Amino acid sequence: MDVNRRRILAGSAAGAAGALALPMDTAQAVPLIATLGRDATQYGVKPNSPDDQTRTLQRAIDEAARAQAPLALPPGIYRTSMLRLAKGSQLVGVRGATKLVFTGGGPSLLLGEGADGVGLSGLLLDGSGIALPQRRGLLHLAAASQVRIVDCEITHSGGSGIWLEQVSGEVSGNVITEIAVTAIVSFDALGLIVARNTIKGTRDNGIEILRTAIGDDGTMVLDNFIEDIKAGPGGSGQYGNAINAFRAGNVIVRGNRIRNCDYSAVRGNSASNIQIVGNSVTGVREVALYSEFAFEGAVISGNTVDGAAFGVSVCNFNEGGRIAVVSSNIIRNLIPKRPIGTAPDDDAGIGIYVEADSTVTGNVVENAPSYGIVAGWGRYLRDVVISGNVIRNALAGIGVSVVPGAGTALVSNNMISGTPRGAVIGLDHIKPVTSDLTQEGAQRVAQLAINGNAVSR
């Protein structure tokens, strides 16, 4: 080893030893918050000050963004009006301890327009219940790519919690509570993941995936916990849904835990190729899993529904709604709106309902005060297969439309028990018009193929 190299190595070792030998009080003098980014207090921001911090916070956000550095906010309360996020703004707090409290004076607490690359983590955003304008969120981002909103808490918003327009990125691991409108709204997403969020207590909907016109969206809504969703404005299904996809194609709704909703757990309206897979649903007061209006393609599979007025509905063939697979779901303990033993009800107590170009296979429906499975509404029936299902304890097992103009259906190899009004019956809309079609000597209906069903009383 040459002399110069020995000197360099010896110098490096001495430097390392010197660093290790720093006095304890010197190491403690380095603020831990500085490891997260630029310390906001260096810009004059004062945690827990009773004064409004808007001006100093805005200066800190702007200067950190210009330097392409995260802005670290130490634990404490920061009272502020609206703050604007620039391209590349990164705000980092201490989870559960860094709290921005909205004092009004703007349409949002945090607003970013064209703010690509925004990152927010470890912040608690408190809207103070101050009313926001329509179509606004406490956190509002538009025309922004590669956004990351993670490990934040949003509460007491007087509008929506998070509102996104033409945004790509990730919204994950957040806790969103006490929201006057909807927890998370996305319009015209450009590639979005909404995952592992906890949402409790909203007055419109939990998560909305929307588009201004029918088209591809592709948002993934995964593994969220959603409960206590109210239909505050009323309506006939626009509100009170845990997850609502409207005009948004190729949306995946998977692995969510949903309970206590005024309307649906998952509602797809004009949302083609929607996948509603592996969700756990309890305590919803209308249709639990819904695909309706102008859609082509719905997969509703592997879900559990325990307690709803209606299990699964795939409908509106009259509006172009068609093509579905409803498979391997467990649907039980449906809620009657009329006393058990009276006429089957058209809006409650049905396990699964489909209309066109669909298969219903491998499901278990138990304790349905009306029908276990229904196919067709008047003449709106075409090419439906109902096979390999288990239906237990329903007023009637399977009902299929037999009015003039209704299409074909295959009903085969189902296990049906405890259905006093019949195992398989023909319907005029919801009204029974035949006897049990599985019985010997029963009338034949030309468009129905019924075979191989196991029926026990």
C-alpha positions as CSV (number, residue, x, y, z in Angstrom):
1,M,0.0,0.0,0.0
2,D,1.5,3.4,-1.0
3,V,2.1,6.2,1.5
4,N,-0.6,8.5,0.2
5,R,-3.3,5.8,0.4
6,R,-2.3,5.0,4.0
7,R,-2.7,8.7,4.9
8,I,-6.2,8.9,3.3
9,L,-7.4,5.8,5.1
10,A,-6.0,7.0,8.4
11,G,-7.6,10.3,7.9
12,S,-11.0,8.7,7.2
13,A,-10.8,6.5,10.2
14,A,-9.9,9.4,12.4
15,G,-12.9,11.4,11.1
16,A,-15.3,8.5,11.7
17,A,-13.9,8.1,15.2
18,G,-14.4,11.8,15.8
19,A,-18.0,11.6,14.7
20,L,-18.7,8.7,17.0
21,A,-17.0,10.5,19.8
22,L,-19.4,13.6,19.6
23,P,-20.7,14.5,23.1
24,M,-24.3,13.4,23.8
25,D,-25.5,17.0,24.2
26,T,-24.1,17.9,20.8
27,A,-26.1,15.1,19.1
28,Q,-29.3,16.0,21.0
29,A,-28.9,19.6,19.8
30,V,-29.7,18.5,16.2
31,P,-33.6,18.8,15.9
32,L,-35.1,15.4,15.0
33,I,-37.7,17.1,12.8
34,A,-34.8,18.3,10.5
35,T,-34.3,14.6,9.5
36,L,-37.7,14.8,7.7
37,G,-36.9,18.0,5.7
38,R,-36.6,21.7,6.1
39,D,-37.8,22.7,9.6
40,A,-40.8,25.0,9.2
41,T,-39.8,27.0,12.3
42,Q,-36.8,28.3,10.5
43,Y,-39.2,30.3,8.4
44,G,-40.9,31.8,11.4
45,V,-43.7,29.3,11.7
46,K,-44.7,28.9,15.4
47,P,-46.3,25.6,16.6
48,N,-49.2,26.2,19.1
49,S,-49.3,29.9,18.6
50,P,-52.7,31.4,19.0
51,D,-52.0,33.6,16.0
52,D,-52.9,32.9,12.4
53,Q,-50.0,31.3,10.7
54,T,-51.1,31.6,7.0
55,R,-48.5,34.0,5.8
56,T,-45.5,32.3,7.4
57,L,-46.7,28.8,6.4
58,Q,-47.3,29.9,2.8
59,R,-43.7,31.4,2.7
60,A,-42.3,28.2,4.1
61,I,-44.2,26.0,1.6
62,D,-43.2,28.1,-1.4
63,E,-39.5,28.3,-0.5
64,A,-39.2,24.6,0.3
65,A,-40.9,23.8,-3.0
66,R,-38.5,26.0,-4.9
67,A,-35.6,24.2,-3.2
68,Q,-37.2,20.8,-4.1
69,A,-37.1,19.9,-0.4
70,P,-39.7,18.6,2.0
71,L,-41.1,21.0,4.5
72,A,-41.2,19.4,8.0
73,L,-43.8,20.7,10.4
74,P,-43.0,19.9,14.1
75,P,-45.7,18.7,16.5
76,G,-48.2,21.3,17.4
77,I,-51.3,23.2,16.3
78,Y,-51.1,25.6,13.3
79,R,-54.1,27.9,12.7
80,T,-54.3,28.9,9.1
81,S,-56.5,30.1,6.2
82,M,-56.1,28.6,2.7
83,L,-52.6,27.4,1.7
84,R,-51.6,26.9,-1.9
85,L,-49.5,23.9,-2.9
86,A,-47.0,24.4,-5.7
87,K,-45.6,21.8,-8.0
88,G,-43.4,19.4,-6.0
89,S,-44.7,20.6,-2.6
90,Q,-43.9,18.1,0.1
91,L,-45.4,18.6,3.6
92,V,-44.4,16.2,6.3
93,G,-45.7,16.1,9.8
94,V,-45.6,13.9,12.9
95,R,-48.5,11.6,12.6
96,G,-51.2,12.5,15.0
97,A,-49.3,15.4,16.4
98,T,-49.0,18.0,13.5
99,K,-52.4,19.7,13.2
100,L,-53.5,22.3,10.7
101,V,-56.7,24.0,11.9
102,F,-58.8,25.8,9.2
103,T,-59.8,29.3,10.1
104,G,-61.8,30.0,6.9
105,G,-61.1,32.7,4.4
106,G,-60.9,30.4,1.4
107,P,-62.6,27.5,-0.4
108,S,-60.2,24.9,1.0
109,L,-57.5,24.4,3.6
110,L,-54.9,23.0,1.1
111,L,-55.3,23.8,-2.6
112,G,-53.1,22.6,-5.4
113,E,-53.8,23.3,-9.1
114,G,-51.3,21.8,-11.6
115,A,-49.3,20.8,-8.6
116,D,-47.6,17.7,-9.9
117,G,-45.7,15.5,-7.4
118,V,-47.4,16.9,-4.3
119,G,-46.8,14.8,-1.3
120,L,-48.6,15.0,2.1
121,S,-47.9,12.7,5.0
122,G,-48.4,12.7,8.8
123,L,-50.7,15.7,8.8
124,L,-54.0,16.2,10.7
125,L,-56.3,18.6,8.8
126,D,-59.2,19.9,10.9
127,G,-61.8,21.8,8.9
128,S,-63.4,23.2,12.1
129,G,-66.9,22.5,10.6
130,I,-66.6,25.6,8.4
131,A,-68.9,25.3,5.4
132,L,-67.1,25.0,2.0
133,P,-68.4,25.9,-1.4
134,Q,-70.0,23.1,-3.5
135,R,-67.6,20.7,-5.2
136,R,-64.8,21.5,-2.8
137,G,-62.7,19.5,-0.4
138,L,-60.7,20.5,2.7
139,L,-57.8,19.1,0.6
140,H,-58.4,20.1,-3.1
141,L,-56.1,19.1,-6.0
142,A,-56.7,19.5,-9.7
143,A,-54.7,18.6,-12.8
144,A,-51.9,17.0,-10.8
145,S,-49.9,13.9,-11.5
146,Q,-48.1,11.5,-9.2
147,V,-49.8,12.8,-6.0
148,R,-49.2,11.0,-2.7
149,I,-51.5,11.6,0.3
150,V,-50.5,9.1,2.9
151,D,-50.9,8.6,6.7
152,C,-52.9,11.8,7.2
153,E,-56.1,12.5,9.2
154,I,-58.9,14.7,7.9
155,T,-61.8,15.7,10.1
156,H,-64.6,18.1,10.6
157,S,-64.7,19.2,6.9
158,G,-67.7,21.4,6.0
159,G,-67.5,20.0,2.5
160,S,-65.8,16.9,1.2
161,G,-62.6,15.6,2.8
162,I,-60.4,15.1,-0.3
163,W,-61.5,16.3,-3.8
164,L,-59.4,15.3,-6.8
165,E,-59.9,16.3,-10.5
166,Q,-57.7,14.8,-13.2
167,V,-55.3,13.4,-10.7
168,S,-53.0,10.4,-10.7
169,G,-51.2,8.9,-7.7
170,E,-52.1,7.3,-4.4
171,V,-54.4,8.1,-1.5
172,S,-53.6,5.6,1.2
173,G,-53.5,4.9,4.9
174,N,-55.5,8.0,5.8
175,V,-58.2,8.4,8.5
176,I,-61.2,10.6,7.4
177,T,-64.0,11.3,9.9
178,E,-67.0,13.6,10.4
179,I,-67.3,14.8,6.8
180,A,-70.3,17.0,5.8
181,V,-70.3,15.7,2.2
182,T,-68.1,12.8,0.8
183,A,-64.8,11.6,2.3
184,I,-62.9,11.1,-1.1
185,V,-64.1,12.3,-4.5
186,S,-62.2,11.7,-7.7
187,F,-63.3,13.2,-11.1
188,D,-61.7,12.0,-14.3
189,A,-58.8,10.1,-12.7
190,L,-55.6,9.6,-14.6
191,G,-54.4,6.5,-12.7
192,L,-55.4,6.4,-9.1
193,I,-55.2,4.1,-6.1
194,V,-57.4,4.6,-3.1
195,A,-56.3,2.1,-0.5
196,R,-56.3,1.2,3.2
197,N,-58.1,4.3,4.3
198,T,-60.5,4.4,7.3
199,I,-63.7,6.4,6.6
200,K,-66.3,7.0,9.3
201,G,-69.2,9.4,9.4
202,T,-70.1,11.1,6.1
203,R,-73.4,12.7,5.0
204,D,-73.3,11.9,1.3
205,N,-71.0,9.1,0.3
206,G,-67.8,7.4,1.4
207,I,-65.7,7.2,-1.8
208,E,-66.9,8.6,-5.2
209,I,-65.1,7.6,-8.5
210,L,-66.7,9.8,-11.1
211,R,-66.3,10.9,-14.7
212,T,-67.8,13.8,-16.6
213,A,-68.6,11.4,-19.5
214,I,-68.6,7.6,-19.8
215,G,-65.1,6.4,-20.3
216,D,-62.1,4.4,-19.0
217,D,-61.0,5.3,-15.5
218,G,-59.3,2.3,-13.9
219,T,-59.2,3.6,-10.4
220,M,-58.4,0.8,-7.8
221,V,-60.4,1.0,-4.5
222,L,-58.7,-1.5,-2.2
223,D,-58.8,-2.6,1.4
224,N,-60.6,0.4,2.9
225,F,-62.6,0.4,6.1
226,I,-65.9,2.4,5.6
227,E,-68.7,2.8,8.0
228,D,-71.6,5.1,9.1
229,I,-72.5,6.6,5.7
230,K,-75.6,8.6,5.7
231,A,-77.9,9.7,2.9
232,G,-78.1,13.2,4.3
233,P,-79.6,14.9,1.3
234,G,-82.1,12.1,0.8
235,G,-82.7,11.0,-2.8
236,S,-83.2,7.5,-4.2
237,G,-79.7,6.2,-4.1
238,Q,-77.4,9.0,-5.1
239,Y,-76.3,9.3,-1.5
240,G,-75.6,7.0,1.4
241,N,-73.2,4.7,-0.5
242,A,-69.9,3.5,0.8
243,I,-68.3,3.4,-2.7
244,N,-69.9,4.9,-5.8
245,A,-68.5,4.6,-9.3
246,F,-70.4,6.7,-11.9
247,R,-69.6,6.6,-15.6
248,A,-66.1,5.2,-14.7
249,G,-65.0,2.2,-16.6
250,N,-62.6,-0.6,-15.4
251,V,-62.8,0.3,-11.8
252,I,-61.7,-2.4,-9.3
253,V,-63.4,-2.4,-5.9
254,R,-61.7,-5.1,-3.8
255,G,-61.2,-6.2,-0.2
256,N,-63.1,-3.4,1.5
257,R,-64.9,-3.8,4.8
258,I,-68.1,-1.9,4.8
259,R,-70.9,-1.5,7.4
260,N,-73.8,0.7,8.3
261,C,-74.8,2.5,5.1
262,D,-78.1,4.1,4.4
263,Y,-78.0,2.8,0.8
264,S,-75.4,0.6,-1.0
265,A,-72.1,-0.7,0.0
266,V,-70.9,-0.6,-3.7
267,R,-72.8,1.1,-6.4
268,G,-71.7,1.1,-10.1
269,N,-73.8,3.4,-12.3
270,S,-73.0,3.3,-16.0
271,A,-69.6,1.8,-15.0
272,S,-68.5,-0.8,-17.5
273,N,-66.1,-3.7,-16.6
274,I,-66.5,-3.0,-12.9
275,Q,-65.1,-5.6,-10.6
276,I,-66.6,-5.9,-7.1
277,V,-64.6,-8.6,-5.5
278,G,-63.9,-9.9,-2.0
279,N,-65.7,-7.2,0.0
280,S,-67.2,-7.8,3.4
281,V,-70.6,-6.0,3.9
282,T,-72.9,-5.8,6.9
283,G,-75.8,-3.6,7.9
284,V,-76.8,-1.8,4.7
285,R,-80.3,-0.7,4.2
286,E,-80.8,-1.0,0.5
287,V,-79.0,-2.9,-2.3
288,A,-75.7,-4.1,-1.0
289,L,-73.9,-4.6,-4.3
290,Y,-75.2,-2.8,-7.4
291,S,-74.4,-2.5,-11.1
292,E,-77.0,-0.4,-13.0
293,F,-77.9,1.6,-16.1
294,A,-75.6,1.9,-19.1
295,F,-72.9,-0.6,-18.4
296,E,-71.4,-3.6,-20.2
297,G,-69.5,-6.0,-17.9
298,A,-69.7,-6.5,-14.2
299,V,-67.9,-9.1,-12.1
300,I,-69.4,-9.5,-8.6
301,S,-67.6,-12.3,-6.9
302,G,-66.4,-13.6,-3.6
303,N,-68.2,-11.1,-1.5
304,T,-70.0,-11.6,1.8
305,V,-73.2,-9.7,2.6
306,D,-74.8,-10.2,6.0
307,G,-77.8,-7.9,6.5
308,A,-79.2,-5.8,3.6
309,A,-82.5,-5.1,2.1
310,F,-81.3,-6.6,-1.2
311,G,-78.1,-8.6,-1.8
312,V,-77.0,-8.1,-5.4
313,S,-78.7,-6.2,-8.3
314,V,-77.5,-6.2,-11.9
315,C,-80.2,-4.3,-13.8
316,N,-81.4,-1.8,-16.4
317,F,-81.2,-3.8,-19.5
318,N,-83.6,-1.2,-20.9
319,E,-80.8,1.3,-20.5
320,G,-78.1,-1.0,-22.0
321,G,-77.1,-2.7,-18.8
322,R,-75.8,-6.2,-19.6
323,I,-73.1,-8.8,-19.2
324,A,-72.4,-9.9,-15.7
325,V,-70.9,-12.7,-13.6
326,V,-72.3,-13.1,-10.1
327,S,-70.4,-15.9,-8.5
328,S,-69.2,-17.3,-5.2
329,N,-70.9,-14.8,-3.0
330,I,-72.5,-15.5,0.4
331,I,-75.7,-13.4,0.9
332,R,-77.8,-13.9,4.0
333,N,-80.1,-12.4,6.6
334,L,-81.8,-10.0,4.3
335,I,-84.2,-7.4,5.7
336,P,-87.9,-7.6,4.9
337,K,-90.1,-4.6,4.4
338,R,-93.3,-6.7,4.8
339,P,-94.1,-9.5,7.2
340,I,-92.5,-12.8,6.3
341,G,-95.1,-15.1,4.6
342,T,-96.9,-12.3,2.7
343,A,-96.4,-11.5,-1.0
344,P,-92.8,-11.3,-2.2
345,D,-91.6,-7.7,-2.2
346,D,-90.1,-6.0,-5.3
347,D,-87.7,-3.8,-3.3
348,A,-86.5,-5.9,-0.4
349,G,-85.5,-9.3,0.7
350,I,-84.2,-10.6,-2.6
351,G,-80.8,-12.2,-2.7
352,I,-79.6,-11.8,-6.3
353,Y,-81.2,-10.1,-9.3
354,V,-80.0,-10.1,-12.9
355,E,-81.5,-9.3,-16.3
356,A,-79.3,-9.9,-19.4
357,D,-76.3,-11.9,-20.7
358,S,-75.4,-13.1,-17.2
359,T,-74.4,-16.1,-15.1
360,V,-75.3,-16.6,-11.5
361,T,-73.2,-19.5,-10.2
362,G,-71.8,-20.9,-7.0
363,N,-73.6,-18.5,-4.6
364,V,-75.2,-19.2,-1.3
365,V,-78.3,-17.3,-0.4
366,E,-79.8,-17.8,3.1
367,N,-82.7,-16.2,4.9
368,A,-84.2,-14.2,2.1
369,P,-87.8,-13.0,3.0
370,S,-88.7,-12.8,-0.7
371,Y,-86.8,-14.6,-3.5
372,G,-83.4,-16.2,-3.4
373,I,-82.6,-15.3,-7.0
374,V,-84.6,-13.4,-9.6
375,A,-84.0,-13.2,-13.4
376,G,-85.7,-10.6,-15.5
377,W,-88.2,-7.8,-15.2
378,G,-91.1,-8.1,-17.6
379,R,-89.7,-8.5,-21.1
380,Y,-86.2,-7.4,-19.9
381,L,-84.6,-10.9,-19.8
382,R,-82.0,-12.4,-22.1
383,D,-79.6,-15.3,-21.9
384,V,-79.3,-15.9,-18.1
385,V,-77.8,-19.0,-16.5
386,I,-78.6,-19.8,-12.9
387,S,-76.6,-22.8,-11.9
388,G,-74.9,-24.5,-9.0
389,N,-76.3,-22.2,-6.3
390,V,-77.5,-23.0,-2.8
391,I,-80.7,-21.3,-1.6
392,R,-82.0,-21.9,1.9
393,N,-84.9,-20.4,3.7
394,A,-86.5,-18.0,1.2
395,L,-90.2,-17.4,0.6
396,A,-89.5,-18.5,-3.0
397,G,-86.3,-20.0,-4.4
398,I,-85.8,-18.7,-8.0
399,G,-88.2,-16.5,-9.9
400,V,-87.8,-16.0,-13.7
401,S,-89.8,-13.7,-15.9
402,V,-92.2,-15.5,-18.3
403,V,-94.1,-12.6,-19.8
404,P,-94.4,-12.4,-23.7
405,G,-91.1,-11.0,-25.1
406,A,-88.9,-12.2,-22.3
407,G,-85.8,-14.1,-23.4
408,T,-84.3,-17.4,-22.4
409,A,-82.9,-18.7,-19.1
410,L,-81.3,-21.9,-17.9
411,V,-82.0,-23.0,-14.3
412,S,-80.0,-26.1,-13.4
413,N,-78.3,-28.0,-10.7
414,N,-79.2,-25.7,-7.8
415,M,-79.8,-26.9,-4.3
416,I,-83.1,-25.3,-3.0
417,S,-84.6,-25.9,0.4
418,G,-87.1,-24.2,2.7
419,T,-89.0,-22.3,0.1
420,P,-92.7,-22.6,0.9
421,R,-93.9,-20.6,-2.2
422,G,-92.0,-22.8,-4.6
423,A,-88.4,-23.7,-5.7
424,V,-88.6,-22.2,-9.3
425,I,-91.6,-20.1,-10.4
426,G,-92.5,-17.9,-13.4
427,L,-93.1,-14.2,-12.8
428,D,-94.9,-11.3,-14.4
429,H,-92.5,-8.6,-13.1
430,I,-92.6,-9.5,-9.4
431,K,-95.9,-11.3,-9.4
432,P,-95.9,-15.1,-9.4
433,V,-97.9,-16.5,-12.4
434,T,-97.0,-20.2,-12.4
435,S,-96.9,-23.0,-9.9
436,D,-93.5,-24.5,-8.9
437,L,-91.9,-25.4,-12.2
438,T,-89.7,-28.1,-10.6
439,Q,-92.7,-30.3,-9.7
440,E,-93.8,-33.3,-11.8
441,G,-96.5,-32.4,-14.1
442,A,-95.8,-28.7,-13.9
443,Q,-96.6,-26.5,-16.9
444,R,-93.7,-26.0,-19.4
445,V,-92.5,-22.6,-20.4
446,A,-90.8,-22.5,-23.8
447,Q,-88.0,-20.1,-23.0
448,L,-86.9,-21.8,-19.8
449,A,-84.7,-24.8,-19.4
450,I,-85.1,-26.2,-15.9
451,N,-83.2,-29.4,-14.9
452,G,-81.2,-31.1,-12.3
453,N,-82.3,-29.0,-9.3
454,A,-82.4,-30.6,-5.9
455,V,-85.4,-29.4,-4.0
456,S,-86.3,-30.2,-0.4
457,R,-89.2,-28.7,1.6
